[in-house]
Amino acid sequence: MKTQKFTLEIDEDDDLTLGLVRLIKDVPDYELFHHFNMLNPFKFNRIADLVYHGKYYDYYFPRFEAFHHDTQICIHFIANQSSESFQKKITTELFNKEGDTKYLLDHFPDVNYLIKTSEPFVDFSVILLPENLVFQIQDFELSP
């Protein structure tokens, strides 16, 4: 699988506002984004996974991207839970924190997706949500 470098470009003094997406019921990625694409004028596409390189595992987080033409904003959905992990070496430590699964936001395992936009001002209301699949998007401030 080809990996692409993805960075969250933020200034040292600026907070980053993310959107937290929680699903009402478990649905596969392709079904969820099919519903998003049916409701919105912009279309989400699967792009290269975000890769986190741990000491013992490499974790892969699915990413989806769309471009909102009216506001000229690129919208990224990133899965909070890794979809795949590849073990690089055998664990020899007794109390190892790495396992098969990793969360980008460890303190929020109930969050399914993170939303990041290309602009610092955030208005997640431009994204129409499937009623029976997704709770309202919650704003989350992330300090550098």
C-alpha angles and dihedrals in degrees: 000000000000113000126210125201112245123185134180100232108209135149119247093247099040126090118224118229115213129181117232115213122197122187122225091213134007113268130163118260094249092053094047094050091044087061091046090050092049092054102040131062090225121067128226118223129191111248134181115310122255106247123209114193111210128180095261104013141037111218126205122206118192116237132198127191137195135171119224104211098195095056096026091231128142112219122205124194112195122186112241092210122058115247095201138017130190120202111229098184140358118270114243097173121097097216103039117163095202119093140157092287132046133188123211088214102038093187092055108054089153090066112095101187140016119214121211124178130204092238127065093229109076130206110167091176089087087073113083110216128216102248101221097037109047136044119220115289113260120213115231125189114216117193120209 
